Amino acid sequence: MKPKKFEYKVDQRKSIFADLNEFCVLSKEHDFIEITEWTNGDGYDITINERLFMFSHGQLDAIRILVKQLNKS
């Protein structure tokens, strides 16, 4: 039996990293946030400390709009 041939694609993705204590008074010394754009450009992986969240652009728009509405009330 022949081994399967795999196609590999190497991509470069945009990513940004920051210490959370620059933004949040409740953060601890080594807390961080990292945001990485999806390879297909449709959203972001957001890592806060050890937790990973994945959001499409539509989901992020909904979060922005709802937080804005919440702050108005």
N, C-alpha and C positions, 0 to 999 in steps of 0.2 A: 504494500500500500504506500502511495506517495504521500509525503507530508504536505499539509495544506500550505499554500502560499498566502501570505498576509501582505496587505498593502499598508504602509505606514505613512503617516503625514505628520510632520513636525510643524507646529504653529508657535507663534509668539503672541502672547496675550498681554493686554495692559493690566497693570496691577498697582495698587497704592496701599501703603502701610502707615499707620500712625499709632502712637501711644494714646490710650483712651484718657489718661489723666489730663491731656490738653483740652478735652471737651467735657469731661464729667467729673464733678467733685466726689462722686460716690465710687469712683474706680480705685483699684488698688495699684500698687507700684508697677507691676508687670502686665497689667491689662492692656490689650491691644485690639485694633480693628484692621482688617485687611479686606480690600475689595478688588475682585478680579473679574474683568469682563469676559463673558462667555465667548468661545471661539466663533460662534455664529453671529455674535453681536446682538442677540435678542434679550440679554439680561446680564445679571451679575451674581457671582458667588460672594457672599459677605460672611467673613469669619470674625466672630467676636469671641476672643479668648479661644476656647476649644469648641465652640458651637458654630455650625455651618448653616447658613440660610441661603436659599436660592430663590431669586426673584426675577421675573420677567419685567420688561419696561412697563407693561400695563399694571402689574401688581405694585410696582414702586409708585406709579402715578396715583393709584388708588390710595396707597398709604399717605402720600403727600396731601392729597385732597381731604381725606378723612381727618388727618391730624390738624390741618388748617381749620376745618369746620369745628372740630372739637375745641380748639383754642378760642374760637369766636364765642362759644357758649359759656 
